[in-house]
Amino acid sequence: MLLPSTKLIALPRNVRRICAAGLIATALMALCYSSNVVGQDGMGHAPATQGFVENPSIPRAAQGLLLQQPQAYYGGCPNCMQGIDCRDHCGKPVGWSAMRPLDFQPLLHGEFIGPIRLPAMVDYRMRPGDELQFVYILNREQRIGEYRLQVGDQVRISYSLDPNLTQGDLSRGVEILPDGTLILHMIGAVPAAGLTIPQLRSQLIKSYSGFFKNFDEQSGGASLDVIPVKINTKLEDLRNAVTNLGGFNSGQAVNATIMPDGKVDLPLIGPVLLQGMTREEIKTEINLRYESVVAGMVVEPRLLRQAPRRVFIYGQVREPGVYSLDGPTTVTQALALSKGILVGGNDRQVIIFRRADDWRLVATKLDLRGAHLGKDPSPADEIWIRDSDLIIVPRTPMKLTNDFVRQVFTEGIYGVVPFGGISIQLGNQQ
């Protein structure tokens, strides 16, 4: 049923044909788009973002990221493309004839942003050269167990029956000395560090009982009180040390770089081995160490700067040298950093020297000619580069021959004394 304002317009037959063709083309484009972006690719292959989830070697935490891919607005040309997926061939030699329908650009005009890829590592572990910041935060949570006195703490000894025994006041008490004792009237040095307040009180009653009659818990000693005036002084010392180390404007934080021995030095606890540990493992280790010496504080480690990662490129390239690795990089990508291979460079025998985790030397030889000529769509030798790898591009046999000729006949002895050839005469000379 049409609205009253609707008017029917009779269209010529040729116009109707054009409109019908346009509707059919639009439907086909939408079908092609939906099969590439949403469903399967027409050959029974699931989208790439789903295939990785089936790999049991990938942790579930990393697999979850693959399910949260960005989505592109439909527009432009339909995404009906063919290509090669290395997952289908497991590194085996394959030619371009093996192309199949492939979801090559699911993000369409958003490909310059790219998908959400798997993290480069499941967990980042620290190594020498990483710079960390340790933030010291006051902790107001109640601790389990009674507080134990420390060196530098101050207490007030109060005895209501004899004011002469009262020592210290609420503004400044008697301080525990570096040897862990209190110096009190009549009884002299009394061990105090490491004791709870009730334990120290019992210790004082026992010490004073030798000077007063009936001085015990039920009689005279009942009037003896130990009142903490200043406690947890190690925390104050630590905060002052952190401020001095970090500078006037640093706040309660210390920056430290992991040394070649894998350790960092921190106030009060000294050197701590952090190499090979995750941030959460470092947090647990540091706080356990501080709990044994100071209370009321939590340390939060932060990774400020990663140690530099480099690749060394040498041989027949335009600009040999040392290049930074800012992310996952393949051999050809690294060669592109050096502006490519020179004419006469042998990309059939690219050498990679690598140091293993125990510093032993390992090496391999790569054939990248097919990939560089565009003949191998899934080159097995296009491997990932590791930090401190040495890439050497040697000369081709033809280049070696040309260099030998140049060095001997052009720049060598024959360049100084021209080579006039060899003359051989047979027979008797007159």
LINFENUR-V382445 format. One record per residue. N is the residue number from 1. RES is the residue in one letter. PHI is phi as a letter, one per 20 degrees, with the letter a starting at -180 (999 if undefined). Layout:
# LINFENUR-V382445
N,RES,PHI + N,RES,PHI
This chain:
# LINFENUR-V382445
1,M,999 + 2,L,e + 3,L,f + 4,P,g + 5,S,e + 6,T,f + 7,K,c + 8,L,e + 9,I,d + 10,A,e + 11,L,d + 12,P,f + 13,R,f + 14,N,f + 15,V,f + 16,R,f + 17,R,f + 18,I,f + 19,C,f + 20,A,f + 21,A,f + 22,G,f + 23,L,f + 24,I,f + 25,A,f + 26,T,f + 27,A,f + 28,L,f + 29,M,f + 30,A,f + 31,L,f + 32,C,f + 33,Y,f + 34,S,f + 35,S,f + 36,N,e + 37,V,e + 38,V,d + 39,G,d + 40,Q,e + 41,D,e + 42,G,n + 43,M,d + 44,G,n + 45,H,e + 46,A,f + 47,P,g + 48,A,f + 49,T,f + 50,Q,e + 51,G,f + 52,F,f + 53,V,f + 54,E,f + 55,N,e + 56,P,f + 57,S,f + 58,I,e + 59,P,g + 60,R,f + 61,A,f + 62,A,f + 63,Q,f + 64,G,f + 65,L,f + 66,L,f + 67,L,e + 68,Q,d + 69,Q,e + 70,P,f + 71,Q,d + 72,A,e + 73,Y,f + 74,Y,f + 75,G,a + 76,G,m + 77,C,e + 78,P,f + 79,N,e + 80,C,d + 81,M,c + 82,Q,c + 83,G,a + 84,I,d + 85,D,d + 86,C,f + 87,R,f + 88,D,f + 89,H,c + 90,C,l + 91,G,n + 92,K,f + 93,P,f + 94,V,b + 95,G,d + 96,W,f + 97,S,f + 98,A,e + 99,M,f + 100,R,c + 101,P,g + 102,L,c + 103,D,f + 104,F,f + 105,Q,c + 106,P,f + 107,L,e + 108,L,l + 109,H,f + 110,G,e + 111,E,f + 112,F,f + 113,I,e + 114,G,n + 115,P,e + 116,I,e + 117,R,e + 118,L,g + 119,P,g + 120,A,f + 121,M,c + 122,V,f + 123,D,b + 124,Y,e + 125,R,d + 126,M,f + 127,R,b + 128,P,g + 129,G,o + 130,D,f + 131,E,d + 132,L,d + 133,Q,d + 134,F,d + 135,V,e + 136,Y,e + 137,I,d + 138,L,f + 139,N,d + 140,R,e + 141,E,f + 142,Q,f + 143,R,e + 144,I,e + 145,G,o + 146,E,f + 147,Y,f + 148,R,d + 149,L,f + 150,Q,c + 151,V,f + 152,G,n + 153,D,f + 154,Q,c + 155,V,c + 156,R,d + 157,I,e + 158,S,d + 159,Y,c + 160,S,f + 161,L,f + 162,D,b + 163,P,g + 164,N,f + 165,L,e + 166,T,f + 167,Q,c + 168,G,n + 169,D,c + 170,L,f + 171,S,e + 172,R,b + 173,G,e + 174,V,e + 175,E,e + 176,I,f + 177,L,f + 178,P,g + 179,D,e + 180,G,n + 181,T,d + 182,L,d + 183,I,d + 184,L,c + 185,H,f + 186,M,m + 187,I,e + 188,G,m + 189,A,f + 190,V,c + 191,P,f + 192,A,c + 193,A,f + 194,G,n + 195,L,e + 196,T,e + 197,I,f + 198,P,f + 199,Q,f + 200,L,f + 201,R,f + 202,S,f + 203,Q,f + 204,L,f + 205,I,f + 206,K,f + 207,S,f + 208,Y,f + 209,S,f + 210,G,f + 211,F,d + 212,F,c + 213,K,f + 214,N,l + 215,F,d + 216,D,b + 217,E,f + 218,Q,e + 219,S,d + 220,G,f + 221,G,f + 222,A,f + 223,S,e + 224,L,e + 225,D,c + 226,V,d + 227,I,d + 228,P,f + 229,V,d + 230,K,b + 231,I,c + 232,N,l + 233,T,f + 234,K,f + 235,L,f + 236,E,f + 237,D,f + 238,L,f + 239,R,f + 240,N,f + 241,A,f + 242,V,f + 243,T,f + 244,N,f + 245,L,f + 246,G,e + 247,G,o + 248,F,f + 249,N,d + 250,S,e + 251,G,m + 252,Q,e + 253,A,b + 254,V,c + 255,N,e + 256,A,b + 257,T,d + 258,I,f + 259,M,f + 260,P,g + 261,D,e + 262,G,n + 263,K,d + 264,V,c + 265,D,d + 266,L,c + 267,P,g + 268,L,m + 269,I,d + 270,G,m + 271,P,f + 272,V,c + 273,L,f + 274,L,d + 275,Q,g + 276,G,n + 277,M,d + 278,T,e + 279,R,f + 280,E,f + 281,E,f + 282,I,f + 283,K,g + 284,T,f + 285,E,f + 286,I,f + 287,N,f + 288,L,f + 289,R,f + 290,Y,f + 291,E,f + 292,S,f + 293,V,c + 294,V,b + 295,A,d + 296,G,n + 297,M,b + 298,V,c + 299,V,d + 300,E,d + 301,P,e + 302,R,c + 303,L,e + 304,L,e + 305,R,b + 306,Q,f + 307,A,f + 308,P,f + 309,R,d + 310,R,c + 311,V,c + 312,F,d + 313,I,d + 314,Y,b + 315,G,o + 316,Q,e + 317,V,c + 318,R,f + 319,E,c + 320,P,f + 321,G,r + 322,V,d + 323,Y,c + 324,S,f + 325,L,d + 326,D,e + 327,G,a + 328,P,g + 329,T,c + 330,T,e + 331,V,f + 332,T,f + 333,Q,f + 334,A,f + 335,L,f + 336,A,f + 337,L,f + 338,S,e + 339,K,m + 340,G,n + 341,I,e + 342,L,f + 343,V,f + 344,G,n + 345,G,e + 346,N,e + 347,D,e + 348,R,e + 349,Q,c + 350,V,f + 351,I,e + 352,I,d + 353,F,d + 354,R,b + 355,R,d + 356,A,f + 357,D,f + 358,D,d + 359,W,m + 360,R,f + 361,L,e + 362,V,c + 363,A,b + 364,T,b + 365,K,c + 366,L,d + 367,D,d + 368,L,d + 369,R,f + 370,G,f + 371,A,f + 372,H,f + 373,L,e + 374,G,m + 375,K,e + 376,D,d + 377,P,f + 378,S,c + 379,P,f + 380,A,f + 381,D,e + 382,E,e + 383,I,e + 384,W,e + 385,I,e + 386,R,d + 387,D,g + 388,S,m + 389,D,f + 390,L,d + 391,I,d + 392,I,c + 393,V,d + 394,P,f + 395,R,e + 396,T,f + 397,P,g + 398,M,f + 399,K,f + 400,L,f + 401,T,f + 402,N,f + 403,D,f + 404,F,f + 405,V,f + 406,R,f + 407,Q,f + 408,V,e + 409,F,e + 410,T,d + 411,E,d + 412,G,e + 413,I,f + 414,Y,f + 415,G,f + 416,V,e + 417,V,d + 418,P,g + 419,F,e + 420,G,e + 421,G,n + 422,I,c + 423,S,d + 424,I,c + 425,Q,d + 426,L,d + 427,G,n + 428,N,f + 429,Q,e + 430,Q,e
